[in-house]
Amino acid sequence: MARLVLRDLINATVGFEELAVEIAKPSKSLHRMLSAKGNPTMDNLTIIFKVLRQKLNVEIEVHTVPCH
């Protein structure tokens, strides 16, 4: 589900074509990796989030929650 939300965010903001240029990957590959059956690597996700943070001028914070 998270991949599909990320895909929608990309479509609504920077677009897959611009993202593809920014990270030097074909847009079709990006569409596949962010599909329901896609399997993006952590390296790909990191660079995608980096571009989104820069283009949207936002910061992403990560918080851990203890498991009981």
CHARMM internal coordinates of N, CA and C (Angstrom, degrees):
IC EDIT
DIST 1 N 1 CA 1.4328
DIST 1 CA 1 C 1.5324
ANGL 1 N 1 CA 1 C 110.43
DIST 1 C 2 N 1.3189
ANGL 1 CA 1 C 2 N 117.31
DIHE 1 N 1 CA 1 C 2 N -38.72
DIST 2 N 2 CA 1.4652
ANGL 1 C 2 N 2 CA 120.43
DIHE 1 CA 1 C 2 N 2 CA -178.95
DIST 2 CA 2 C 1.5266
ANGL 2 N 2 CA 2 C 111.40
DIHE 1 C 2 N 2 CA 2 C -62.48
DIST 2 C 3 N 1.3352
ANGL 2 CA 2 C 3 N 117.10
DIHE 2 N 2 CA 2 C 3 N -37.04
DIST 3 N 3 CA 1.4700
ANGL 2 C 3 N 3 CA 119.63
DIHE 2 CA 2 C 3 N 3 CA 178.31
DIST 3 CA 3 C 1.5225
ANGL 3 N 3 CA 3 C 110.72
DIHE 2 C 3 N 3 CA 3 C -62.54
DIST 3 C 4 N 1.3232
ANGL 3 CA 3 C 4 N 116.48
DIHE 3 N 3 CA 3 C 4 N -39.53
DIST 4 N 4 CA 1.4694
ANGL 3 C 4 N 4 CA 119.99
DIHE 3 CA 3 C 4 N 4 CA -179.26
DIST 4 CA 4 C 1.5255
ANGL 4 N 4 CA 4 C 111.24
DIHE 3 C 4 N 4 CA 4 C -69.11
DIST 4 C 5 N 1.3227
ANGL 4 CA 4 C 5 N 117.42
DIHE 4 N 4 CA 4 C 5 N -36.43
DIST 5 N 5 CA 1.4623
ANGL 4 C 5 N 5 CA 120.87
DIHE 4 CA 4 C 5 N 5 CA 176.42
DIST 5 CA 5 C 1.5280
ANGL 5 N 5 CA 5 C 109.50
DIHE 4 C 5 N 5 CA 5 C -65.76
DIST 5 C 6 N 1.3384
ANGL 5 CA 5 C 6 N 116.58
DIHE 5 N 5 CA 5 C 6 N -43.38
DIST 6 N 6 CA 1.4599
ANGL 5 C 6 N 6 CA 120.71
DIHE 5 CA 5 C 6 N 6 CA 177.62
DIST 6 CA 6 C 1.5252
ANGL 6 N 6 CA 6 C 110.43
DIHE 5 C 6 N 6 CA 6 C -61.65
DIST 6 C 7 N 1.3106
ANGL 6 CA 6 C 7 N 116.77
DIHE 6 N 6 CA 6 C 7 N -40.67
DIST 7 N 7 CA 1.4698
ANGL 6 C 7 N 7 CA 121.82
DIHE 6 CA 6 C 7 N 7 CA 177.91
DIST 7 CA 7 C 1.5305
ANGL 7 N 7 CA 7 C 110.81
DIHE 6 C 7 N 7 CA 7 C -60.68
DIST 7 C 8 N 1.3421
ANGL 7 CA 7 C 8 N 116.50
DIHE 7 N 7 CA 7 C 8 N -44.19
DIST 8 N 8 CA 1.4674
ANGL 7 C 8 N 8 CA 120.69
DIHE 7 CA 7 C 8 N 8 CA 177.95
DIST 8 CA 8 C 1.5241
ANGL 8 N 8 CA 8 C 111.34
DIHE 7 C 8 N 8 CA 8 C -63.63
DIST 8 C 9 N 1.3364
ANGL 8 CA 8 C 9 N 116.87
DIHE 8 N 8 CA 8 C 9 N -40.28
DIST 9 N 9 CA 1.4613
ANGL 8 C 9 N 9 CA 120.85
DIHE 8 CA 8 C 9 N 9 CA 178.53
DIST 9 CA 9 C 1.5266
ANGL 9 N 9 CA 9 C 110.75
DIHE 8 C 9 N 9 CA 9 C -62.02
DIST 9 C 10 N 1.3160
ANGL 9 CA 9 C 10 N 116.78
DIHE 9 N 9 CA 9 C 10 N -43.82
DIST 10 N 10 CA 1.4622
ANGL 9 C 10 N 10 CA 121.01
DIHE 9 CA 9 C 10 N 10 CA 178.83
DIST 10 CA 10 C 1.5256
ANGL 10 N 10 CA 10 C 110.10
DIHE 9 C 10 N 10 CA 10 C -62.99
DIST 10 C 11 N 1.3278
ANGL 10 CA 10 C 11 N 116.81
DIHE 10 N 10 CA 10 C 11 N -46.27
DIST 11 N 11 CA 1.4694
ANGL 10 C 11 N 11 CA 120.60
DIHE 10 CA 10 C 11 N 11 CA 178.47
DIST 11 CA 11 C 1.5231
ANGL 11 N 11 CA 11 C 112.01
DIHE 10 C 11 N 11 CA 11 C -58.86
DIST 11 C 12 N 1.3197
ANGL 11 CA 11 C 12 N 117.03
DIHE 11 N 11 CA 11 C 12 N -38.73
DIST 12 N 12 CA 1.4600
ANGL 11 C 12 N 12 CA 121.43
DIHE 11 CA 11 C 12 N 12 CA -175.48
DIST 12 CA 12 C 1.5296
ANGL 12 N 12 CA 12 C 113.51
DIHE 11 C 12 N 12 CA 12 C -81.71
DIST 12 C 13 N 1.3268
ANGL 12 CA 12 C 13 N 116.89
DIHE 12 N 12 CA 12 C 13 N -12.06
DIST 13 N 13 CA 1.4674
ANGL 12 C 13 N 13 CA 118.71
DIHE 12 CA 12 C 13 N 13 CA -175.37
DIST 13 CA 13 C 1.5242
ANGL 13 N 13 CA 13 C 111.19
DIHE 12 C 13 N 13 CA 13 C -122.61
DIST 13 C 14 N 1.3075
ANGL 13 CA 13 C 14 N 118.05
DIHE 13 N 13 CA 13 C 14 N -90.78
DIST 14 N 14 CA 1.4679
ANGL 13 C 14 N 14 CA 121.14
DIHE 13 CA 13 C 14 N 14 CA -173.13
DIST 14 CA 14 C 1.5148
ANGL 14 N 14 CA 14 C 113.64
DIHE 13 C 14 N 14 CA 14 C -77.79
DIST 14 C 15 N 1.3154
ANGL 14 CA 14 C 15 N 118.12
DIHE 14 N 14 CA 14 C 15 N -27.35
DIST 15 N 15 CA 1.4558
ANGL 14 C 15 N 15 CA 121.72
DIHE 14 CA 14 C 15 N 15 CA -177.46
DIST 15 CA 15 C 1.5234
ANGL 15 N 15 CA 15 C 111.65
DIHE 14 C 15 N 15 CA 15 C 83.04
DIST 15 C 16 N 1.3032
ANGL 15 CA 15 C 16 N 116.03
DIHE 15 N 15 CA 15 C 16 N 151.05
DIST 16 N 16 CA 1.4655
ANGL 15 C 16 N 16 CA 121.03
DIHE 15 CA 15 C 16 N 16 CA -176.41
DIST 16 CA 16 C 1.5209
ANGL 16 N 16 CA 16 C 112.60
DIHE 15 C 16 N 16 CA 16 C -69.98
DIST 16 C 17 N 1.3295
ANGL 16 CA 16 C 17 N 117.41
DIHE 16 N 16 CA 16 C 17 N -33.13
DIST 17 N 17 CA 1.4630
ANGL 16 C 17 N 17 CA 119.69
DIHE 16 CA 16 C 17 N 17 CA -179.78
DIST 17 CA 17 C 1.5296
ANGL 17 N 17 CA 17 C 111.13
DIHE 16 C 17 N 17 CA 17 C -65.95
DIST 17 C 18 N 1.3233
ANGL 17 CA 17 C 18 N 116.78
DIHE 17 N 17 CA 17 C 18 N -45.93
DIST 18 N 18 CA 1.4666
ANGL 17 C 18 N 18 CA 120.17
DIHE 17 CA 17 C 18 N 18 CA 179.14
DIST 18 CA 18 C 1.5260
ANGL 18 N 18 CA 18 C 110.72
DIHE 17 C 18 N 18 CA 18 C -66.88
DIST 18 C 19 N 1.3236
ANGL 18 CA 18 C 19 N 116.89
DIHE 18 N 18 CA 18 C 19 N -41.59
DIST 19 N 19 CA 1.4627
ANGL 18 C 19 N 19 CA 120.53
DIHE 18 CA 18 C 19 N 19 CA 177.95
DIST 19 CA 19 C 1.5212
ANGL 19 N 19 CA 19 C 110.50
DIHE 18 C 19 N 19 CA 19 C -60.82
DIST 19 C 20 N 1.3224
ANGL 19 CA 19 C 20 N 116.86
DIHE 19 N 19 CA 19 C 20 N -41.63
DIST 20 N 20 CA 1.4663
ANGL 19 C 20 N 20 CA 121.25
DIHE 19 CA 19 C 20 N 20 CA 179.55
DIST 20 CA 20 C 1.5232
ANGL 20 N 20 CA 20 C 110.94
DIHE 19 C 20 N 20 CA 20 C -59.29
DIST 20 C 21 N 1.3205
ANGL 20 CA 20 C 21 N 117.22
DIHE 20 N 20 CA 20 C 21 N -41.87
DIST 21 N 21 CA 1.4624
ANGL 20 C 21 N 21 CA 121.19
DIHE 20 CA 20 C 21 N 21 CA 178.01
DIST 21 CA 21 C 1.5278
ANGL 21 N 21 CA 21 C 110.00
DIHE 20 C 21 N 21 CA 21 C -65.00
DIST 21 C 22 N 1.3254
ANGL 21 CA 21 C 22 N 116.60
DIHE 21 N 21 CA 21 C 22 N -44.73
DIST 22 N 22 CA 1.4676
ANGL 21 C 22 N 22 CA 121.66
DIHE 21 CA 21 C 22 N 22 CA -177.70
DIST 22 CA 22 C 1.5276
ANGL 22 N 22 CA 22 C 112.73
DIHE 21 C 22 N 22 CA 22 C -60.90
DIST 22 C 23 N 1.3319
ANGL 22 CA 22 C 23 N 117.11
DIHE 22 N 22 CA 22 C 23 N -38.02
DIST 23 N 23 CA 1.4730
ANGL 22 C 23 N 23 CA 118.75
DIHE 22 CA 22 C 23 N 23 CA -176.02
DIST 23 CA 23 C 1.5319
ANGL 23 N 23 CA 23 C 112.93
DIHE 22 C 23 N 23 CA 23 C -107.71
DIST 23 C 24 N 1.3143
ANGL 23 CA 23 C 24 N 116.53
DIHE 23 N 23 CA 23 C 24 N 6.59
DIST 24 N 24 CA 1.4712
ANGL 23 C 24 N 24 CA 122.15
DIHE 23 CA 23 C 24 N 24 CA 176.18
DIST 24 CA 24 C 1.5232
ANGL 24 N 24 CA 24 C 112.66
DIHE 23 C 24 N 24 CA 24 C 56.86
DIST 24 C 25 N 1.3267
ANGL 24 CA 24 C 25 N 115.47
DIHE 24 N 24 CA 24 C 25 N 47.11
DIST 25 N 25 CA 1.4676
ANGL 24 C 25 N 25 CA 121.84
DIHE 24 CA 24 C 25 N 25 CA 174.45
DIST 25 CA 25 C 1.5204
ANGL 25 N 25 CA 25 C 107.93
DIHE 24 C 25 N 25 CA 25 C -133.62
DIST 25 C 26 N 1.3167
ANGL 25 CA 25 C 26 N 117.49
DIHE 25 N 25 CA 25 C 26 N 147.26
DIST 26 N 26 CA 1.4683
ANGL 25 C 26 N 26 CA 119.27
DIHE 25 CA 25 C 26 N 26 CA 178.49
DIST 26 CA 26 C 1.5334
ANGL 26 N 26 CA 26 C 111.67
DIHE 25 C 26 N 26 CA 26 C -62.76
DIST 26 C 27 N 1.3200
ANGL 26 CA 26 C 27 N 116.60
DIHE 26 N 26 CA 26 C 27 N 141.35
DIST 27 N 27 CA 1.4675
ANGL 26 C 27 N 27 CA 120.02
DIHE 26 CA 26 C 27 N 27 CA -179.31
DIST 27 CA 27 C 1.5262
ANGL 27 N 27 CA 27 C 111.81
DIHE 26 C 27 N 27 CA 27 C -61.39
DIST 27 C 28 N 1.3298
ANGL 27 CA 27 C 28 N 117.21
DIHE 27 N 27 CA 27 C 28 N -32.82
DIST 28 N 28 CA 1.4708
ANGL 27 C 28 N 28 CA 119.62
DIHE 27 CA 27 C 28 N 28 CA 177.72
DIST 28 CA 28 C 1.5202
ANGL 28 N 28 CA 28 C 111.20
DIHE 27 C 28 N 28 CA 28 C -63.32
DIST 28 C 29 N 1.3250
ANGL 28 CA 28 C 29 N 116.98
DIHE 28 N 28 CA 28 C 29 N -36.70
DIST 29 N 29 CA 1.4661
ANGL 28 C 29 N 29 CA 120.60
DIHE 28 CA 28 C 29 N 29 CA 177.32
DIST 29 CA 29 C 1.5246
ANGL 29 N 29 CA 29 C 110.60
DIHE 28 C 29 N 29 CA 29 C -65.36
DIST 29 C 30 N 1.3312
ANGL 29 CA 29 C 30 N 115.49
DIHE 29 N 29 CA 29 C 30 N -40.05
DIST 30 N 30 CA 1.4648
ANGL 29 C 30 N 30 CA 119.18
DIHE 29 CA 29 C 30 N 30 CA 177.95
DIST 30 CA 30 C 1.5245
ANGL 30 N 30 CA 30 C 110.99
DIHE 29 C 30 N 30 CA 30 C -64.25
DIST 30 C 31 N 1.3265
ANGL 30 CA 30 C 31 N 116.68
DIHE 30 N 30 CA 30 C 31 N -42.67
DIST 31 N 31 CA 1.4653
ANGL 30 C 31 N 31 CA 120.15
DIHE 30 CA 30 C 31 N 31 CA 177.24
DIST 31 CA 31 C 1.5246
ANGL 31 N 31 CA 31 C 110.81
DIHE 30 C 31 N 31 CA 31 C -59.02
DIST 31 C 32 N 1.3300
ANGL 31 CA 31 C 32 N 116.53
DIHE 31 N 31 CA 31 C 32 N -44.15
DIST 32 N 32 CA 1.4690
ANGL 31 C 32 N 32 CA 120.28
DIHE 31 CA 31 C 32 N 32 CA -179.57
DIST 32 CA 32 C 1.5251
ANGL 32 N 32 CA 32 C 111.75
DIHE 31 C 32 N 32 CA 32 C -64.90
DIST 32 C 33 N 1.3356
ANGL 32 CA 32 C 33 N 116.56
DIHE 32 N 32 CA 32 C 33 N -46.06
DIST 33 N 33 CA 1.4674
ANGL 32 C 33 N 33 CA 118.86
DIHE 32 CA 32 C 33 N 33 CA -175.79
DIST 33 CA 33 C 1.5221
ANGL 33 N 33 CA 33 C 112.15
DIHE 32 C 33 N 33 CA 33 C -67.05
DIST 33 C 34 N 1.3350
ANGL 33 CA 33 C 34 N 117.12
DIHE 33 N 33 CA 33 C 34 N -24.62
DIST 34 N 34 CA 1.4594
ANGL 33 C 34 N 34 CA 119.97
DIHE 33 CA 33 C 34 N 34 CA 179.77
DIST 34 CA 34 C 1.5254
ANGL 34 N 34 CA 34 C 113.02
DIHE 33 C 34 N 34 CA 34 C -103.72
DIST 34 C 35 N 1.3245
ANGL 34 CA 34 C 35 N 116.67
DIHE 34 N 34 CA 34 C 35 N 15.93
DIST 35 N 35 CA 1.4664
ANGL 34 C 35 N 35 CA 121.01
DIHE 34 CA 34 C 35 N 35 CA 175.90
DIST 35 CA 35 C 1.5274
ANGL 35 N 35 CA 35 C 109.04
DIHE 34 C 35 N 35 CA 35 C -81.15
DIST 35 C 36 N 1.3191
ANGL 35 CA 35 C 36 N 116.11
DIHE 35 N 35 CA 35 C 36 N 173.86
DIST 36 N 36 CA 1.4644
ANGL 35 C 36 N 36 CA 121.03
DIHE 35 CA 35 C 36 N 36 CA -179.56
DIST 36 CA 36 C 1.5281
ANGL 36 N 36 CA 36 C 111.82
DIHE 35 C 36 N 36 CA 36 C -58.86
DIST 36 C 37 N 1.3189
ANGL 36 CA 36 C 37 N 116.97
DIHE 36 N 36 CA 36 C 37 N -31.11
DIST 37 N 37 CA 1.4692
ANGL 36 C 37 N 37 CA 120.28
DIHE 36 CA 36 C 37 N 37 CA -179.38
DIST 37 CA 37 C 1.5326
ANGL 37 N 37 CA 37 C 112.16
DIHE 36 C 37 N 37 CA 37 C -104.48
DIST 37 C 38 N 1.3221
ANGL 37 CA 37 C 38 N 116.56
DIHE 37 N 37 CA 37 C 38 N 8.16
DIST 38 N 38 CA 1.4562
ANGL 37 C 38 N 38 CA 120.64
DIHE 37 CA 37 C 38 N 38 CA -178.96
DIST 38 CA 38 C 1.5226
ANGL 38 N 38 CA 38 C 112.45
DIHE 37 C 38 N 38 CA 38 C -69.44
DIST 38 C 39 N 1.3273
ANGL 38 CA 38 C 39 N 114.91
DIHE 38 N 38 CA 38 C 39 N 163.97
DIST 39 N 39 CA 1.4553
ANGL 38 C 39 N 39 CA 120.46
DIHE 38 CA 38 C 39 N 39 CA -179.37
DIST 39 CA 39 C 1.5354
ANGL 39 N 39 CA 39 C 109.24
DIHE 38 C 39 N 39 CA 39 C -144.16
DIST 39 C 40 N 1.3412
ANGL 39 CA 39 C 40 N 116.86
DIHE 39 N 39 CA 39 C 40 N 73.77
DIST 40 N 40 CA 1.4666
ANGL 39 C 40 N 40 CA 118.93
DIHE 39 CA 39 C 40 N 40 CA -177.71
DIST 40 CA 40 C 1.5240
ANGL 40 N 40 CA 40 C 111.63
DIHE 39 C 40 N 40 CA 40 C -69.89
DIST 40 C 41 N 1.3081
ANGL 40 CA 40 C 41 N 116.13
DIHE 40 N 40 CA 40 C 41 N 145.76
DIST 41 N 41 CA 1.4596
ANGL 40 C 41 N 41 CA 120.06
DIHE 40 CA 40 C 41 N 41 CA 176.35
DIST 41 CA 41 C 1.5297
ANGL 41 N 41 CA 41 C 108.68
DIHE 40 C 41 N 41 CA 41 C -78.25
DIST 41 C 42 N 1.3042
ANGL 41 CA 41 C 42 N 115.62
DIHE 41 N 41 CA 41 C 42 N 163.59
DIST 42 N 42 CA 1.4568
ANGL 41 C 42 N 42 CA 120.01
DIHE 41 CA 41 C 42 N 42 CA 177.41
DIST 42 CA 42 C 1.5321
ANGL 42 N 42 CA 42 C 110.28
DIHE 41 C 42 N 42 CA 42 C -63.82
DIST 42 C 43 N 1.3280
ANGL 42 CA 42 C 43 N 116.98
DIHE 42 N 42 CA 42 C 43 N -35.65
DIST 43 N 43 CA 1.4696
ANGL 42 C 43 N 43 CA 120.39
DIHE 42 CA 42 C 43 N 43 CA 176.69
DIST 43 CA 43 C 1.5243
ANGL 43 N 43 CA 43 C 111.04
DIHE 42 C 43 N 43 CA 43 C -60.23
DIST 43 C 44 N 1.3340
ANGL 43 CA 43 C 44 N 116.76
DIHE 43 N 43 CA 43 C 44 N -44.36
DIST 44 N 44 CA 1.4695
ANGL 43 C 44 N 44 CA 120.09
DIHE 43 CA 43 C 44 N 44 CA 179.27
DIST 44 CA 44 C 1.5213
ANGL 44 N 44 CA 44 C 111.69
DIHE 43 C 44 N 44 CA 44 C -65.93
DIST 44 C 45 N 1.3222
ANGL 44 CA 44 C 45 N 117.03
DIHE 44 N 44 CA 44 C 45 N -42.91
DIST 45 N 45 CA 1.4614
ANGL 44 C 45 N 45 CA 119.83
DIHE 44 CA 44 C 45 N 45 CA 178.87
DIST 45 CA 45 C 1.5235
ANGL 45 N 45 CA 45 C 111.35
DIHE 44 C 45 N 45 CA 45 C -63.33
DIST 45 C 46 N 1.3207
ANGL 45 CA 45 C 46 N 116.36
DIHE 45 N 45 CA 45 C 46 N -39.76
DIST 46 N 46 CA 1.4624
ANGL 45 C 46 N 46 CA 120.39
DIHE 45 CA 45 C 46 N 46 CA -179.98
DIST 46 CA 46 C 1.5170
ANGL 46 N 46 CA 46 C 111.23
DIHE 45 C 46 N 46 CA 46 C -61.45
DIST 46 C 47 N 1.3193
ANGL 46 CA 46 C 47 N 117.33
DIHE 46 N 46 CA 46 C 47 N -45.99
DIST 47 N 47 CA 1.4649
ANGL 46 C 47 N 47 CA 119.79
DIHE 46 CA 46 C 47 N 47 CA -178.96
DIST 47 CA 47 C 1.5330
ANGL 47 N 47 CA 47 C 111.29
DIHE 46 C 47 N 47 CA 47 C -69.81
DIST 47 C 48 N 1.3258
ANGL 47 CA 47 C 48 N 117.54
DIHE 47 N 47 CA 47 C 48 N -34.31
DIST 48 N 48 CA 1.4695
ANGL 47 C 48 N 48 CA 120.76
DIHE 47 CA 47 C 48 N 48 CA 176.69
DIST 48 CA 48 C 1.5240
ANGL 48 N 48 CA 48 C 109.55
DIHE 47 C 48 N 48 CA 48 C -63.90
DIST 48 C 49 N 1.3356
ANGL 48 CA 48 C 49 N 117.26
DIHE 48 N 48 CA 48 C 49 N -46.84
DIST 49 N 49 CA 1.4695
ANGL 48 C 49 N 49 CA 120.18
DIHE 48 CA 48 C 49 N 49 CA 178.77
DIST 49 CA 49 C 1.5267
ANGL 49 N 49 CA 49 C 111.47
DIHE 48 C 49 N 49 CA 49 C -63.94
DIST 49 C 50 N 1.3204
ANGL 49 CA 49 C 50 N 117.33
DIHE 49 N 49 CA 49 C 50 N -35.80
DIST 50 N 50 CA 1.4638
ANGL 49 C 50 N 50 CA 120.64
DIHE 49 CA 49 C 50 N 50 CA 178.39
DIST 50 CA 50 C 1.5307
ANGL 50 N 50 CA 50 C 110.29
DIHE 49 C 50 N 50 CA 50 C -61.42
DIST 50 C 51 N 1.3272
ANGL 50 CA 50 C 51 N 116.21
DIHE 50 N 50 CA 50 C 51 N -47.06
DIST 51 N 51 CA 1.4651
ANGL 50 C 51 N 51 CA 120.42
DIHE 50 CA 50 C 51 N 51 CA 179.53
DIST 51 CA 51 C 1.5305
ANGL 51 N 51 CA 51 C 110.44
DIHE 50 C 51 N 51 CA 51 C -63.67
DIST 51 C 52 N 1.3264
ANGL 51 CA 51 C 52 N 117.43
DIHE 51 N 51 CA 51 C 52 N -44.59
DIST 52 N 52 CA 1.4606
ANGL 51 C 52 N 52 CA 120.28
DIHE 51 CA 51 C 52 N 52 CA 179.98
DIST 52 CA 52 C 1.5296
ANGL 52 N 52 CA 52 C 111.13
DIHE 51 C 52 N 52 CA 52 C -62.03
DIST 52 C 53 N 1.3224
ANGL 52 CA 52 C 53 N 117.32
DIHE 52 N 52 CA 52 C 53 N -42.42
DIST 53 N 53 CA 1.4689
ANGL 52 C 53 N 53 CA 120.59
DIHE 52 CA 52 C 53 N 53 CA 178.56
DIST 53 CA 53 C 1.5245
ANGL 53 N 53 CA 53 C 110.51
DIHE 52 C 53 N 53 CA 53 C -59.48
DIST 53 C 54 N 1.3298
ANGL 53 CA 53 C 54 N 116.77
DIHE 53 N 53 CA 53 C 54 N -44.43
DIST 54 N 54 CA 1.4613
ANGL 53 C 54 N 54 CA 120.61
DIHE 53 CA 53 C 54 N 54 CA -179.08
DIST 54 CA 54 C 1.5297
ANGL 54 N 54 CA 54 C 111.69
DIHE 53 C 54 N 54 CA 54 C -67.61
DIST 54 C 55 N 1.3109
ANGL 54 CA 54 C 55 N 116.95
DIHE 54 N 54 CA 54 C 55 N -47.46
DIST 55 N 55 CA 1.4650
ANGL 54 C 55 N 55 CA 120.88
DIHE 54 CA 54 C 55 N 55 CA -176.22
DIST 55 CA 55 C 1.5265
ANGL 55 N 55 CA 55 C 112.19
DIHE 54 C 55 N 55 CA 55 C -68.22
DIST 55 C 56 N 1.3414
ANGL 55 CA 55 C 56 N 117.13
DIHE 55 N 55 CA 55 C 56 N -36.58
DIST 56 N 56 CA 1.4597
ANGL 55 C 56 N 56 CA 121.07
DIHE 55 CA 55 C 56 N 56 CA -177.07
DIST 56 CA 56 C 1.5206
ANGL 56 N 56 CA 56 C 112.66
DIHE 55 C 56 N 56 CA 56 C -94.52
DIST 56 C 57 N 1.3446
ANGL 56 CA 56 C 57 N 115.67
DIHE 56 N 56 CA 56 C 57 N -4.96
DIST 57 N 57 CA 1.4579
ANGL 56 C 57 N 57 CA 121.28
DIHE 56 CA 56 C 57 N 57 CA -179.58
DIST 57 CA 57 C 1.5268
ANGL 57 N 57 CA 57 C 112.09
DIHE 56 C 57 N 57 CA 57 C 54.51
DIST 57 C 58 N 1.3193
ANGL 57 CA 57 C 58 N 115.89
DIHE 57 N 57 CA 57 C 58 N 51.51
DIST 58 N 58 CA 1.4670
ANGL 57 C 58 N 58 CA 122.22
DIHE 57 CA 57 C 58 N 58 CA 178.40
DIST 58 CA 58 C 1.5214
ANGL 58 N 58 CA 58 C 109.39
DIHE 57 C 58 N 58 CA 58 C -127.53
DIST 58 C 59 N 1.3098
ANGL 58 CA 58 C 59 N 115.05
DIHE 58 N 58 CA 58 C 59 N 158.94
DIST 59 N 59 CA 1.4551
ANGL 58 C 59 N 59 CA 121.51
DIHE 58 CA 58 C 59 N 59 CA 173.51
DIST 59 CA 59 C 1.5220
ANGL 59 N 59 CA 59 C 108.31
DIHE 58 C 59 N 59 CA 59 C -110.75
DIST 59 C 60 N 1.3115
ANGL 59 CA 59 C 60 N 115.98
DIHE 59 N 59 CA 59 C 60 N 146.76
DIST 60 N 60 CA 1.4576
ANGL 59 C 60 N 60 CA 121.73
DIHE 59 CA 59 C 60 N 60 CA 178.26
DIST 60 CA 60 C 1.5203
ANGL 60 N 60 CA 60 C 107.75
DIHE 59 C 60 N 60 CA 60 C -113.77
DIST 60 C 61 N 1.3205
ANGL 60 CA 60 C 61 N 116.58
DIHE 60 N 60 CA 60 C 61 N 124.97
DIST 61 N 61 CA 1.4571
ANGL 60 C 61 N 61 CA 121.42
DIHE 60 CA 60 C 61 N 61 CA 177.91
DIST 61 CA 61 C 1.5187
ANGL 61 N 61 CA 61 C 109.22
DIHE 60 C 61 N 61 CA 61 C -110.24
DIST 61 C 62 N 1.3025
ANGL 61 CA 61 C 62 N 114.36
DIHE 61 N 61 CA 61 C 62 N 141.59
DIST 62 N 62 CA 1.4654
ANGL 61 C 62 N 62 CA 120.57
DIHE 61 CA 61 C 62 N 62 CA 178.26
DIST 62 CA 62 C 1.5235
ANGL 62 N 62 CA 62 C 108.11
DIHE 61 C 62 N 62 CA 62 C -116.12
DIST 62 C 63 N 1.3091
ANGL 62 CA 62 C 63 N 116.22
DIHE 62 N 62 CA 62 C 63 N 131.20
DIST 63 N 63 CA 1.4605
ANGL 62 C 63 N 63 CA 121.65
DIHE 62 CA 62 C 63 N 63 CA 178.56
DIST 63 CA 63 C 1.5205
ANGL 63 N 63 CA 63 C 108.83
DIHE 62 C 63 N 63 CA 63 C -125.02
DIST 63 C 64 N 1.2985
ANGL 63 CA 63 C 64 N 115.96
DIHE 63 N 63 CA 63 C 64 N 140.19
DIST 64 N 64 CA 1.4564
ANGL 63 C 64 N 64 CA 119.77
DIHE 63 CA 63 C 64 N 64 CA 176.21
DIST 64 CA 64 C 1.5235
ANGL 64 N 64 CA 64 C 109.27
DIHE 63 C 64 N 64 CA 64 C -95.84
DIST 64 C 65 N 1.3057
ANGL 64 CA 64 C 65 N 115.32
DIHE 64 N 64 CA 64 C 65 N 149.36
DIST 65 N 65 CA 1.4515
ANGL 64 C 65 N 65 CA 121.64
DIHE 64 CA 64 C 65 N 65 CA 178.29
DIST 65 CA 65 C 1.5250
ANGL 65 N 65 CA 65 C 107.04
DIHE 64 C 65 N 65 CA 65 C -125.57
DIST 65 C 66 N 1.3296
ANGL 65 CA 65 C 66 N 117.53
DIHE 65 N 65 CA 65 C 66 N 126.88
DIST 66 N 66 CA 1.4539
ANGL 65 C 66 N 66 CA 118.93
DIHE 65 CA 65 C 66 N 66 CA -179.93
DIST 66 CA 66 C 1.5281
ANGL 66 N 66 CA 66 C 111.25
DIHE 65 C 66 N 66 CA 66 C -64.05
DIST 66 C 67 N 1.2951
ANGL 66 CA 66 C 67 N 114.14
DIHE 66 N 66 CA 66 C 67 N 141.70
DIST 67 N 67 CA 1.4689
ANGL 66 C 67 N 67 CA 120.53
DIHE 66 CA 66 C 67 N 67 CA 178.27
DIST 67 CA 67 C 1.5212
ANGL 67 N 67 CA 67 C 108.58
DIHE 66 C 67 N 67 CA 67 C -95.23
DIST 67 C 68 N 1.3091
ANGL 67 CA 67 C 68 N 116.73
DIHE 67 N 67 CA 67 C 68 N 130.52
DIST 68 N 68 CA 1.4782
ANGL 67 C 68 N 68 CA 120.06
DIHE 67 CA 67 C 68 N 68 CA -178.76
DIST 68 CA 68 C 1.5009
ANGL 68 N 68 CA 68 C 110.67
DIHE 67 C 68 N 68 CA 68 C -106.25
END
COOR INIT
IC SEED 1 N 1 CA 1 C
IC BUILD
